[in-house]
């Protein structure tokens, strides 16, 4: 990675971009403050989406220089003079270091720390401290967001669905009027302090337990408000807004924007509820009543119907005699402006100003001359005479000054400013404007990395041109690390050549190494791109298959929906059958009592017949036994008559007619035929056969087999594996020559 000052500069540029986007959004919100709240809601939703995507767009999007960010003036580098006295660097090798011309657009390197992991950990600089503070604040915000989400999930788990038929009918009617397609569950719980909506992916409406006793007016007002949240996926945008606030918590404008966005979201919902015909005074009264019933509790990731900080402004907006109308034209213009501002800010880069004059650098070490011309270098370190212009390689730097022994400290400029290897991978990796190619061959690691606009020749074996600020790094590592940094200077391309971190003269050996490296890495890049193209074609086949499978899943979804409606029909029929079974049960109970009465009545008749015979016998013959039997029969007769009377009273108390009448009325009110007709109408209106036919037509029109055949023909025609193998075989000679060159150089050293 680059040094921390570079990262700090990029972070400052991102903060400037965020400030630009937020400032434009606040200005647009000020102009739209008297308009429809729906416009403000869409404006802030788009703004937070742009802010969330801004870091990614800045890295992955195209770039151009625009004068909207602070200009950066290239500072003169403080460095050692062109040569050094030999006794100050006793460990210097026998080879000299060529001082190439310094590009005016190259970044300053005086305070740039060494790369992490090279000589030790990154020191705790102010930039590192600022980053740690930001990371702690961001982590705290994200943890708070996750905690609120877990609390809402706990409320959902402890809630139960509302089964009241009136609630279900009212909710279905409001869904139809508001065109809500999402299948949101409506749950209630004693733990819910106020009506709220949550669930970014699966919307859930939570109501307090007292909602079962609400009037129809309050019920429709609250459910309409929450269904508007569900239709617009406000719970998902609430999560996006919380994430943006956690990322940019340090920015004061983000907190102001968050408060304005929350107020606009609720006011826009109020507008849509009032558009359904709800009386403003009644709606405001419901909100005020709900606010008075709220018990403060922990924050959950949801959208409550009432928030006390915004209640006063909402009620004033609701009770306005003339509510503003929504303007599609003004809203589209505002959203387009904020979107363009976000794209321009993401693609803009800080302007770097060239300086025509820079102060002469002071001497870094006491005893060194202020200028290379003050004291001539030792004769032993004099550079050989430069070759004639006709013998020099094109676009290569010329050496007109003396060659000095390479100092041990500081390290070569390329080692400090540029990085090639990016983890232990083999292949191509692109990261924004940078591209890294790595190759491992028999224990030797080869790497090439470019940043910015680097143009290669047609066969990719040499650098044709390079923009200012762009660079190319080549590395080979076996026993030693050979490294070359190619940048753009005032006189063309500049080369910095080092071995194990020590600068070396750019000689014929360096040129041979460079040519072999560019040929090998260019061939490797081409081979990987050929294989990547073949893999891309194969992925397209999988994409087409997944698309058709998705269409088949849509057919299954439609069939399951119709089956669900048909199951509702069976549920209604079972409910009515259950009520009818209750009538039969009551009738059987009454019939049992009637049979008991008949049995007792037959017993009474038998007892009376026996008493009549006994009385006749008593008149004919007098005897104590007959009188005793007659007394026993009289007792039994009285007992039977009391039992008959008790059963008659039980029958009267049971009131079969009233019970049957109540159940019959409930069956009539349930309106089975109406419900069945409504469900059958919904099934007919859903037009399952038409939907399935439409999807099947899309599948047939998509022509999956044809697309797969076409891609397979392209894969066969492209023949990526064979072409890549041929390219890799073609560069084996260059890699072998590079290995011999490196080994020979190591033996000489």
Buried (B, 14 or more C-beta within 10 A) or exposed (E): EBBBBBBBBBBBBBEBBBBBBBEBBBEBBEEBEEBBBBBBBBBBBBBBBBBBBBBEBBEEEEBEEEEBBEEBEBBBBEBBBBBBBBEBBEEBBEBBBBBBBBBBBBBBBEEBBBBEEEEEEBEEBEBBEBBEEBEEBBEEBBEBBEBBBEBBBEBBEEBEEBEBEEBEEBBEEBBEEBEBEBEBBBBBBEEBBBBBBBBBEEBBBBBBEEBBEBEEBBBBBBBBBBBBBBBBBBBEBBBBBBBBBBBBBEBEBBEEBBEBBBBBBBBBBBBBBBEBEBEBEEBBBBBBEBBEEBEEEEEBBBBBBBBEEBBEEBBEBBEEEEBBEBBEEBBEEBBEBBBEBBBBBBBBBBBBEEEEEEEEBEBEEEEBEEEBEEEEBEEEBEBEEEEEEEEEEEBBBBBEEBBBBBBBEBBBBBBBBBBBBBEEEEBBEEEEBBBBBBBEBEEBBBBBBBBBEBEBEEEBBBBEBBEBBBBBBBBBBBEBBBBBBBBBBEEBBBBBBBBBBBBBBBEEBBBBBBBBBBBBBBBBBBBBBBBBBBEEBEEBBEEBEEBBEEBEEBBEEBEEBBEEBEEBBEEBEEBBEEBEEBBEEBEEBBEEBBEBBEBBBEBBEBBEEBBEEBEEBBEEEEEEEBEEBBEEBEEBBEBBBEBBEEBBEBBEEBEBEEBBEBBEEEBEEBEBEEBBEBBEEBBEEBEBEEBBEBBEEEBEEBEBEEBBEBBEEEBEEBEBEEBBBEBBEEBEEBBBBBBEBBEEBEEEE
